[in-house]
Amino acid sequence: MSALQTLAAEATVHGSVGSIGYGLAAIGPGIGVGIIFGNGTQALARQPEAAGLIRANQILGFAFCEALALIGIVMPFVFGK
């Protein structure tokens, strides 16, 4: 028996599939928030006079990304058994 097979035979996964699903669902909003604030910082550096408009758009985009994460939290409970 190889080392990988031994490790796989001894390791057990505890928890539900919903928690794994949420972990995967949180990747998208995490990337989205990073893109929003990274590009917002670049925009503020290029045009500081438009700070109010840029910041408002950042907050709106952040809210939409976090709404996706919250939906990801709720879905395992809705479809779970």
Wavefront OBJ file of the C-alpha trace (Angstrom):
o trace
v 0.000 0.000 0.000
v 1.431 3.369 -0.963
v 1.748 6.279 1.414
v -1.062 8.136 -0.363
v -3.457 5.205 -0.005
v -2.572 4.862 3.672
v -3.202 8.540 4.246
v -6.518 8.376 2.399
v -7.600 5.304 4.381
v -6.810 6.924 7.744
v -8.171 10.390 7.003
v -11.842 11.009 7.494
v -13.847 14.038 6.478
v -16.048 15.428 9.217
v -18.754 18.003 8.556
v -21.342 18.412 5.918
v -21.143 18.888 2.215
v -22.854 22.251 2.734
v -19.827 23.618 4.531
v -17.596 22.532 1.670
v -20.036 24.136 -0.759
v -19.971 27.389 1.168
v -16.195 27.351 1.163
v -16.264 27.117 -2.605
v -19.025 29.728 -2.847
v -16.968 32.196 -0.802
v -14.123 32.153 -3.314
v -16.023 34.220 -5.903
v -17.040 37.096 -3.614
v -13.555 37.117 -2.098
v -11.981 37.586 -5.501
v -14.627 40.158 -6.423
v -13.982 42.271 -3.325
v -10.255 42.195 -4.033
v -10.784 43.352 -7.602
v -13.206 46.099 -6.540
v -10.917 47.642 -3.945
v -7.754 47.127 -5.995
v -9.194 48.916 -8.999
v -10.801 51.542 -6.758
v -7.430 52.337 -5.230
v -5.913 52.712 -8.694
v -8.789 54.968 -9.750
v -8.362 57.142 -6.661
v -4.641 57.452 -7.355
v -5.307 58.530 -10.948
v -8.195 60.929 -10.252
v -8.333 62.064 -6.641
v -10.961 64.695 -7.471
v -13.491 61.925 -8.239
v -13.065 60.303 -4.816
v -16.739 60.609 -3.826
v -18.060 58.921 -6.955
v -15.408 56.208 -6.923
v -15.989 55.439 -3.247
v -19.758 55.231 -3.761
v -19.284 52.766 -6.613
v -16.857 50.735 -4.499
v -19.360 50.448 -1.661
v -22.136 49.431 -4.052
v -19.953 46.752 -5.675
v -18.833 45.514 -2.258
v -22.463 45.194 -1.138
v -23.348 43.111 -4.198
v -20.349 40.808 -3.674
v -21.184 40.327 -0.004
v -24.809 39.585 -0.911
v -23.531 36.675 -2.984
v -21.549 35.425 0.007
v -24.630 35.642 2.239
v -26.662 33.704 -0.302
v -23.898 31.092 -0.220
v -24.295 30.826 3.561
v -28.068 30.357 3.357
v -28.254 27.840 0.506
v -26.865 24.824 2.424
v -29.555 25.371 5.055
v -32.285 25.706 2.444
v -31.328 22.616 0.455
v -29.733 20.626 3.290
v -31.393 17.607 4.815
l 1 2 3 4 5 6 7 8 9 10 11 12 13 14 15 16 17 18 19 20 21 22 23 24 25 26 27 28 29 30 31 32 33 34 35 36 37 38 39 40 41 42 43 44 45 46 47 48 49 50 51 52 53 54 55 56 57 58 59 60 61 62 63 64 65 66 67 68 69 70 71 72 73 74 75 76 77 78 79 80 81
